[in-house]
Amino acid sequence: MKWLTASRYVVLPVASVGASWIAVVAVSFLLIRLIPGDPVEIFINHMNVRTTDELIAAYRAEWGLDRSLVVQFAIWLEGFVSLDWGKSFVTGQAVTAELFPRAGWSAAIGFSGMASAILIGYGLGFLAALKPAGVAACLSRLFAIGGQALPAFAVGLIVLWVLAAELQWIRPFSGGVVERLLLPIALVAFFSIGSVSRLVLVGFCEVLNAPYMRTALAKGLGRGEALWRHGRRHAVIVLLAGIAPDLAWVIGGTAVAEIVFGVPGLSERIVAAVAERDYPVLQPYIALVAIWLVVGLRLTAILRRSLDPRIDLSLEVGHR
Amino acid sequence: MLFVLALIAIGFFWQPHDPHAIDLSQSLQAPSWDHWLGTDHLGRDLASRLIVGAQSSVFAIAIVLVSSFGIGVVAGAAIAIGPWSVSATLRWLAETVLTVPTFVLALLLAALFGAGLMSIAAALIVVTWAPYALSLAALFDRLRGEQYWQASLALGAGLPGALHRHMLPNTLPVLGALAGADAGRAVILVASLGFLGLSADTGHPEWGAMIHEYRMFLFSEPRLVLAPVCATTVLAFLLNRALDRNINV
């Protein structure tokens, strides 16, 4: 029995996460290699050398493109897991050396942005539920509308223009690490706060109408205390159930923030890699994004399950 | 809204200047009667480029909306009435697609077909058909429980007839509202992906690509960046206002 429980809560989730990850990565691997342009020809054209069949064959052999797709994928997968991501076709440098420092910047922006959005959004949602006509409720609605109706890059550029060009309060391109990260994080957070706070608000409002809430109030608890004590868990559950789009937003949002504020993160390099058909750079990026999404979605599902044992995960085929 | 549409329509036949004409002697001119919004670093007229850019933006958005709506309705109907295997596969596909970041998808497609407006549109279609399909299926599940639906089938109406008679009037308004809400979002997404450098097609200006091109002038000539930024924001806002009745929910 014990082994069964362990297999249900540890082995199975890990296996299913691994399976989805490999599926995503394999599909993207195939897609990238279906690209019409041949990276070898593009590379040789760049060097302005006359293209000969031997030259092409030599490069194909060196880059491992002459083998079957399955073998290529197996080699790549082994390399990815053992942190040997190969060399960029274009710059010839090790991909790990190129991407790791950039990944640090991107991860800092993405994680902090998401974390601050959840913290601020949660507080805002709670206050909005407490006082439906108060300042917090109004703010939460504004964030939600703004997050839907405003383009992220537009907000970023205008903020940059006002703060850096007009008022000259900050030096976003030359300042210290904190100075450079502050605005990108704020931008990523700004567009998630709205949806987070709406979800939290929904969670708290459901609790407000529950019979046990009436009991708690009758018992003599203050409104805020009762709501916090009985609702905070439920609000987290609702938030976890609806956060998937925000997990995806962090990827695009970080990209926008990096380009607007000139942070040397992953996105800039990736866009260039697309133009140059630089598979070894593109592939790990997609694999990393896939890890973030697959693990993130699984984790929210498991967290929900542990907060509310009534939720049966095996019934959920996909996740919204 | 009407004003913007009129401006776009006029732009098909007439622009104040040739948007592609490079005139280095006229570079970075301040706004004047001749050049309403001034000129860019190559001396091209900014207002003309904006108007022409509006065409490609609106064109891309229209393609995205129409195709995702069409695919969504067909897929939704297949989920609702198809055999179990088809409907389960499609539902899984729709739910999976919803969690894929548009940016990554657009990257992949840009790698596949080359960077350009069509890759962006294709990426958006791949993502945006799913909500239509899922809500159509959900609406249809509810419809199936209604008596008039069962009655019409019992009375011998064929499935296509019943679908036409009962399903379309019951679902199209909801899906239409969804599409309205999506229109504003599509403006933003198209411009965002263009801004990230994925619409490299510089021959035909597009707002996102213009912002991408002009972003280094943010400090010296902010109007070059702010004009397309404002255009995008205003169009998105107007579309949201005009089509999305429940943005306050």
Contacts between the chains, C-beta under 8 A, distances in Angstrom:
chain1	res1	chain2	res2	distance
A	28	B	108	6.3
A	31	B	108	5.6
A	31	B	111	7.9
A	31	B	112	6.4
A	32	B	108	7.0
A	32	B	111	6.0
A	32	B	112	7.9
A	34	B	112	6.6
A	35	B	111	5.5
A	35	B	112	5.4
A	36	B	112	7.7
A	36	B	113	7.9
A	37	B	114	7.6
A	141	B	248	7.0
A	145	B	247	6.1
A	145	B	248	7.4
A	148	B	184	7.4
A	148	B	185	7.0
A	148	B	240	7.1
A	148	B	247	6.8
A	149	B	184	6.1
A	149	B	188	8.0
A	149	B	236	5.9
A	149	B	237	5.4
A	149	B	240	4.9
A	149	B	247	7.2
A	150	B	188	7.6
A	150	B	233	6.2
A	150	B	236	7.4
A	150	B	237	7.9
A	151	B	187	7.8
A	151	B	188	4.3
A	151	B	191	5.8
A	151	B	192	5.9
A	151	B	229	7.7
A	151	B	232	5.5
A	151	B	233	6.1
A	151	B	236	6.4
A	152	B	188	7.8
A	152	B	192	6.5
A	153	B	191	7.4
A	153	B	192	5.7
A	153	B	195	4.7
A	153	B	208	8.0
A	153	B	211	6.8
A	153	B	229	7.7
A	154	B	191	8.0
A	154	B	229	4.4
A	154	B	230	7.8
A	154	B	232	6.0
A	154	B	233	5.1
A	157	B	211	7.1
A	157	B	215	7.3
A	157	B	218	6.5
A	157	B	225	5.8
A	157	B	226	7.6
A	157	B	229	5.6
A	158	B	226	7.3
A	158	B	229	6.7
A	160	B	218	6.5
A	161	B	218	5.8
A	161	B	219	7.9
A	161	B	222	5.3
A	161	B	225	7.4
A	161	B	226	7.0
A	164	B	219	7.4
A	165	B	218	6.6
A	165	B	219	4.8
A	165	B	222	6.4
A	244	B	98	7.2
A	244	B	99	5.2
A	245	B	98	7.4
A	245	B	99	7.7
A	247	B	99	7.2
A	248	B	99	5.8
A	248	B	100	6.8
A	248	B	101	4.2
A	248	B	102	7.5
A	249	B	101	7.5
A	251	B	101	3.9
A	251	B	103	5.6
A	251	B	104	6.2
A	252	B	101	5.4
A	252	B	102	5.9
A	252	B	103	3.6
A	252	B	192	7.2
A	255	B	103	5.3
A	255	B	196	5.8
A	256	B	192	6.1
A	256	B	195	7.2
A	256	B	196	6.7
A	259	B	195	7.1
A	259	B	196	5.9
A	259	B	197	7.4
A	259	B	215	7.9
A	260	B	215	7.8
A	267	B	196	7.0
A	270	B	107	6.4
A	271	B	107	7.4
A	271	B	196	6.2
A	271	B	197	4.6
A	271	B	198	6.8
A	274	B	107	5.6
A	274	B	110	5.2
A	274	B	111	4.6
A	274	B	115	6.7
A	274	B	198	7.6
A	275	B	115	6.4
A	275	B	200	7.0
A	277	B	111	7.0
A	282	B	107	7.6
A	282	B	111	6.6
A	286	B	104	6.4
A	286	B	108	7.5
A	289	B	101	6.6
A	289	B	104	5.4
A	293	B	99	6.1
A	293	B	100	7.7
A	293	B	101	7.4
A	297	B	99	6.4
A	317	B	88	7.5
A	317	B	91	7.4
A	317	B	92	6.0
A	317	B	95	7.4
A	318	B	91	7.3
A	318	B	92	5.5
A	318	B	95	3.3
A	318	B	96	6.0
A	319	B	95	6.8
A	319	B	99	6.7
A	320	B	95	6.4
A	320	B	98	6.9
